Amino acid sequence: MDAVRRLPNLLSLLRLAAVPGLLGLGWLGLEAGFLVLLGCSLASDVADGWLARRLRAASTLGARLDSWADLATYSAVPVAVLWLWPGVVREERVPIAIALVAYALPIAWGWIRFRRLTSYHTRGAKLAAVAMGLGLLALLGLGVATPFRVACALLVVEAIEEIAITCVLPRWTADVPSLAHAIAIGRAERVRRSDRA
């Protein structure tokens, strides 16, 4: 049973291991291989969280591994996409810039405030990640931009929520499903402090 419970963390590690492959496929100009590996990486991102909840294997280590795998993947993908589809990058430069800023700001603010990746895994982040994955595959594989642009808008909303969560939480906490949960955590912390005083 222990081996099965480690499966979500193994999927996160495999996503980390896929990052050099994504960059290599991008550098070599292998569009189809890149899209297949990206699709597998995105599917494993969805699967690891689902499995962690179903197997009751969620952990702080798992949350951190998932966040590091996300950061590595989301840092490598724009570079490889630029190598593979420079024309698409030029055409979609505004939504791409918005997406990069919306992804980077919550990470930077979390790092400033808590000196670590936030690892909130909010419902909004999950929705935005799925939408972005599908939107990116539609844009790059089919040449359809609308799903990608919608995903960028969702990412902005999700970024605002994550920044607000970082502002509200009294200390670093992994796996915070929403801003409402962060507010409840903050209230509970204030009550505990006042009870101790």
N, C-alpha and C positions, 0 to 999 in steps of 0.2 A: 504493500500500500504506500510506503514512503516514496518509492520510485515514481508511482503515479502522481503523487502530490507534488513532486518536483517538476512535473511536465510543464506547468506555466513558466517557471523560471528558465527551463531549457529552451522554450520557444523564444523568450526574450534574448537569451544568449545567441540563439541561431540568427535572430534579427540583427544583433550586433555583428555577427560573423558575415552576414550578407552585405554589409556596407562596403567592404573592399570590392566585392563582386559587382555591386551596382556602379561603383566608380570605374572599375575596370571595363565593364561592358560599355559604359558611356565613353570612355577614352578610346576604345576600339571601334566605336561607331556601330555597335550591335543593338539596334533599336528593339527588335523583337525579343532578344534575350533580356534586355533591360526591363521591358514591360512585363515579361513573365516573372522575373525575379522580384520586381517591385510588387506585382500582384500577390505573389506568395508571401512577401514580407508584410504587406498590409493585412492579408488574411490571418497571418500568425499573430499580428498585433490585436486583432479582434478576438482570436481564439484564446490567447493567453489570459486575458482578463475574464472571459467567460468561464474558462476551465478553473481558474483560481477561485471564482465564486462557487461554482458547482461542486468542486472537490474540497471546499472549505480550506483552501491552501493559500489564501491571501496573506501576505506578510509584508513587513516593512522592506525586507530585502527584495521581494518580488516587485513592490511598487517602485523601488529605486532602479532595479534592473530595467523595468519597463520604461521608466523615464529616460534612462541613459540610452536605451535602444532607440526610443523615439527621437531624442536629440541627435544621435549619430545619423539615423536615417534621414531625418528632415534637414540635416546639414549637408549630407551627401547628394540628395536628390536634386536640388537646384543646380549644383555644379554639373552633374551628369546630364541633366536636361539641357543646360546651356550648350554643352558639347554636342548633344544629339539633335536638338531642335532649336538652333539659334533664331530662326525665323519666327517660330511660335513665341519664343521669349520676347522678341522685339514687339510682336503684335499684342501680347498680353502683359507688357511690362508694368502697367499700372496695377492690375489685379495681383500680379506676382509681387510687386513691391509692397502692396497693402498686406498680402498674406505673410510675407517675411517679417514685416514690422509687427503684425499682430501675433506672430509666433514668438518673436524675440522679446518683446516688452514684458510679458508676464514672467518669462524666465529670468530676465535681468532684474526685475523688481523682487522676485522671490529670492534670488541670489543676494541682492543687497540686504534684504530684510532678514533672511534666515541662514545665509551662507551655504545654501544647498538647493538642489532642484526641488521644486515644490511638490511634485508627485501627487497632485490632487485627484487626477482621474475623474473629473466631474462628468456628469451626464452630458453637459454641453460639449465638453472636450471629446467625448466618445462620438457624439453626433457629428461634430465638426470633422473629426478624423475620418469617419466613414464617408462623409460627403466629399471631403478633400481627396481621399483615395479614389473614389468613383469619378469625381470631377477631373482629376489629373489623368486617369486612364482614358476617360472620354476625350479629353483635350488632345492627348498625345497619340492615342491609338486610333481615334475616329475623326479628329479634327473638329470636334464640337465643343465650343467654348462656354456655353451657358451653364452647364452643371459646375464647371470650375469657378465661374464668377459667383454663383450662388454659394458655393462652398467658402469662397473668400469672405463673403458677407457673414456667414455663420461663424467663421473663425474670428472675425472682429468682435462679434457679440460674446463669443466664448472668452476672448482675451480680456474684455472688460470685466467679465465675471471673475476670472482668475485673479486679476489685479485687485478687485474688491475683496476677494477671499483673503489674499495676502495682507491687505490692510486690516481686515477684521480679526483674523486669528491672533491670539495672544502668543502662540508659539508654533513652531513647525508641527504640522500634522499631515500624515499621508492619507490618501483616499477620502477626500472630502467631496461628497456627491454634488453639492450645490452651495450657493451663497447662503441660502436659508440654514443649511447645516452648519456653516462656518459661524453664522450669527449665534446659533444655539450653543456651539462649542465655546464661543466667547462669553456668553451669558453664564454658562455653567462654571467657567473658570473664575469669573468675577464673584459668583456666589461662593465658591470654595474659598477664595481669598478672604471674603468678608466673614465667613464662618470661622476662619482661622484667626482673624484679628480680634 
